[in-house]
Amino acid sequence: MDSERKLCDELQSDDNLPPVKLYIRRWFMLALFASYSATNAFQWIHYSIISNIITRFYGVEQTTTDWLSMVFMLAYIPLIIPATWLLDRRGVRTIAILGSGLNALGACVKIASAESNLFAVTMTGQVIAAISQVFILGMPSKIAATWFGPKEVSTACAIAVFGNQAGVAMGFLLPPIIVPDVEDPDIVGPALRYMFIGTAAVTTTLALLVLIFFKAKPPLPPSLAQMKFLQNQREQAMSYMESIEFLVTKLSVVLLILSYGINTGSFYAISTLFNQEILTYYPGSIKEAGEIGLTMVLAGIGGAILCGIILDRTRAYKLTTVLVYVMTTAFMVTYTCTLSLGMLWIVYVTGGALGFFMTGYLPIGYEFAAEISHPVSEGSSSGLLTAAAQVFGIVFTIAMGNIIPTAGVLAANISLSVMLGIGTILTVLIRPELRRQEANAVEIFPEESGTKM
């Protein structure tokens, strides 16, 4: 307690540091980010859930269709370092404009691709949308830390993740409804065009809103940790490469990067191949596949928000992370064992439970990384976590895509369950050093905090 009081006295006596303050507009910034993040996630998955239709319409191989999803993972890996550097140097407004703008551009390009001989055009639009993802996925913890106070930062991060997952949910639900599962390209083509036009209209509107209204940061910082971070940036910030070196040489951070990569990479693989898995055991159930995927993601949204609230109230990062990871592994095993029983209602239940914990882990990973790596920028830590997820996502998707035709869906899901078991062990080994909480040990908020626009 004495050390906390000393920190408080130092901060209050430092004339170079402004007071902290919360602004109502922070919720608008969060909603705007969550909205364009949702449309990007929709573009990631909207081909995969109707992959049999896309494969037939464009006359390509199933593995080629899978790359419409995997290109999102592939693009992230080489571009995350320059994107994170740009985030640290130019701030969240520049990144938000790039992310929302490229997202809209990719959607507009795809309008011209609704002909059976234009797969290259639809892939081009998907590549552009994939590049925009680099400026979106690593932002939740940065947005939360920039605009929200220490008692709500984890909840804000969870809501930001909620936006992305809501887009995945819509990506599971809407394409099977909009695009009929028929062989006639004269019916499928216009349906695809309607979907592309709708996506382009929404993404373009959001890009314009970001350009006009999105702010880089509030006039005053929202927390002591953010205040000290801004001071370090001005006075003695470590270089970008020094921060990366710190992250990849600190054992706890490395363990979290690997465990997060395994968990989220598993989610990417399951989402990409979900259509194939369901249709293997339940032929003709393409709409049900979308509904089960929707159930999985909606449950995950609830899990993400609940975990964010729990973290804000308890600060039990290590315990929450381990428990959620253990339950993810348990329900992956349950889903694997029950998928072939021939009862779709069981798949709804087990898929929903798996999504609750697997997706609920996403904001926990971001916030835990921000805690144990402070004062490194949240953008750098979340960027490395997401990059690991993309690497594992590509590896798992390719591996499962090869296992399913030869050894079957069961073997593919067993291999994923084993990897999640390894991730659980890595999570247990993480040492919980809550550095950001130490920086926020004493909170100083004006009485009118949260009332100023």
C-alpha positions, 0 to 999 in steps of 0.5 A, spaced: 500 500 500 505 504 501 508 503 494 501 504 491 501 511 495 508 513 493 506 512 485 500 516 486 504 522 489 509 521 484 504 522 478 500 527 482 506 532 483 508 531 476 506 537 472 508 534 466 502 529 466 495 531 465 489 528 469 485 522 467 478 523 465 473 518 461 469 521 456 462 519 453 464 519 446 469 512 448 462 508 447 461 511 440 468 510 438 468 502 440 461 501 437 464 504 430 470 500 431 466 494 432 461 495 426 467 495 421 470 489 424 464 485 424 463 487 416 471 484 415 469 478 419 463 477 415 467 477 409 472 472 411 467 467 413 462 468 408 465 464 402 466 458 407 459 456 410 457 455 402 464 452 400 460 447 396 456 452 392 462 456 391 466 450 389 461 448 384 459 455 381 466 457 380 469 450 377 475 450 382 477 445 387 475 445 394 482 446 397 482 453 392 475 455 395 479 454 402 484 459 400 478 464 400 478 464 408 486 462 409 488 468 405 486 472 411 491 468 415 496 468 410 496 476 409 496 477 416 503 474 417 508 478 413 504 485 414 503 485 422 510 488 423 509 494 419 502 495 421 503 495 428 509 499 427 504 504 424 499 503 429 505 505 434 507 511 430 501 514 427 495 512 432 489 508 432 485 513 427 490 512 421 489 505 422 482 505 423 482 509 416 486 504 413 482 498 416 475 500 414 477 503 407 481 497 405 475 493 407 470 497 403 474 497 397 475 489 397 467 489 398 466 493 392 471 489 388 467 483 389 461 486 386 464 485 379 466 477 381 459 474 380 460 470 374 462 463 374 469 465 370 471 470 374 474 467 380 480 471 380 476 477 381 473 474 387 480 472 390 482 479 388 477 482 392 478 477 398 485 479 398 484 486 399 479 485 405 484 480 408 490 486 408 485 490 411 484 485 417 491 487 419 489 493 421 483 491 425 484 484 429 490 487 433 486 493 435 481 491 441 486 492 446 489 498 444 482 501 443 480 499 450 486 502 453 486 508 449 479 510 451 477 506 457 479 506 464 482 500 468 475 498 471 472 497 464 478 496 460 477 488 459 469 489 458 471 494 452 476 489 449 471 484 450 465 488 446 471 490 441 472 482 440 464 482 440 464 486 434 468 481 430 465 475 432 458 478 430 460 479 423 462 471 423 455 470 426 452 473 420 457 470 415 455 463 418 447 465 418 446 470 411 450 466 405 446 460 406 439 464 406 441 469 400 445 464 396 441 457 394 444 451 394 443 449 386 447 448 380 444 453 375 449 459 375 444 463 372 440 463 379 447 463 384 450 468 380 445 474 381 444 471 389 452 472 390 451 479 387 446 481 391 450 479 397 456 483 395 452 489 393 449 489 400 456 488 403 459 493 399 454 498 401 455 497 409 462 497 409 463 503 405 458 507 409 462 505 415 468 507 412 466 514 411 463 514 418 470 512 420 473 518 416 469 523 419 468 521 426 473 517 429 478 520 433 486 518 435 485 519 442 481 523 448 483 529 450 486 527 457 488 519 458 483 515 461 488 511 466 494 512 470 497 506 466 495 510 459 498 516 462 505 513 464 505 510 457 504 516 454 509 519 458 514 514 456 512 515 449 515 522 450 521 521 454 524 514 454 520 509 450 523 503 447 524 503 440 519 498 436 524 493 435 526 493 442 519 492 444 518 486 439 525 483 442 522 484 449 515 480 447 519 474 444 524 473 449 520 474 455 518 466 457 511 468 460 509 472 453 512 467 449 507 461 452 501 466 452 503 467 444 503 459 443 497 458 447 493 463 444 495 461 437 493 454 438 486 456 441 484 461 436 488 457 430 483 452 432 477 456 431 479 459 424 480 452 422 473 449 425 470 455 422 473 454 415 472 447 414 465 447 418 461 446 412 465 440 410 464 437 417 457 438 417 455 436 410 460 429 411 455 427 417 448 430 415 448 431 407 444 437 404 444 440 411 447 447 409 442 451 412 443 447 419 451 448 418 450 455 418 445 455 424 450 451 428 456 456 426 451 462 428 450 458 435 457 457 436 459 464 435 453 467 439 455 463 445 462 465 444 460 473 444 456 471 450 462 468 453 467 474 451 463 479 454 462 475 460 469 473 461 471 481 460 466 483 466 469 477 470 476 480 469 474 487 470 471 485 477 476 480 479 483 481 476 484 473 476 487 473 469 491 467 470 485 463 473 480 465 468 485 463 462 486 456 465 479 455 466 477 457 460 482 453 456 481 447 460 473 448 458 475 449 451 479 443 450 473 439 454 468 441 449 472 440 443 473 433 445 465 432 446 464 435 440 468 430 436 465 424 440 458 427 438 458 429 431 457 423 428 451 421 432 446 423 427 442 428 432 443 435 429 440 438 436 446 435 440 451 438 435 447 445 436 449 444 444 456 441 443 458 447 438 455 452 442 458 450 448 465 450 444 464 456 442 462 459 448 469 458 451 473 458 445 471 465 443 470 467 450 478 466 450 479 471 445 479 478 449 482 474 455 488 473 451 489 480 449 488 483 456 492 478 459 498 479 454 497 487 455 498 485 463 504 481 463 507 485 457 506 492 460 509 498 458 509 495 451 504 498 447 497 493 447 498 494 439 504 490 439 502 484 444 496 483 441 499 483 434 504 478 435 498 474 439 494 474 432 500 473 428 501 466 432 493 465 431 494 466 423 500 461 423 496 456 427 490 457 423 493 456 416 497 450 419 491 447 422 486 448 416 491 445 411 492 439 415 485 438 417 483 439 409 488 433 408 486 429 413 478 429 412 478 426 405 483 421 407 482 419 414 475 422 416 473 428 420 473 424 426 481 424 425 482 431 424 478 433 430 482 428 434 488 432 432 485 438 434 483 436 441 490 434 442 493 441 440 488 444 445 491 439 450 498 442 449 495 449 449 492 448 456 499 445 459 502 451 456 497 456 459 498 453 466 506 454 465 504 462 464 507 466 470 502 472 472 505 478 472 500 483 472 504 489 470 499 494 468 494 493 474 500 495 478 501 501 474 493 502 476 494 501 483 491 508 485 486 511 481 485 518 480 478 520 476 475 527 477 468 527 480 465 529 473 469 523 470 464 520 464 460 526 463 464 530 458 463 529 451 
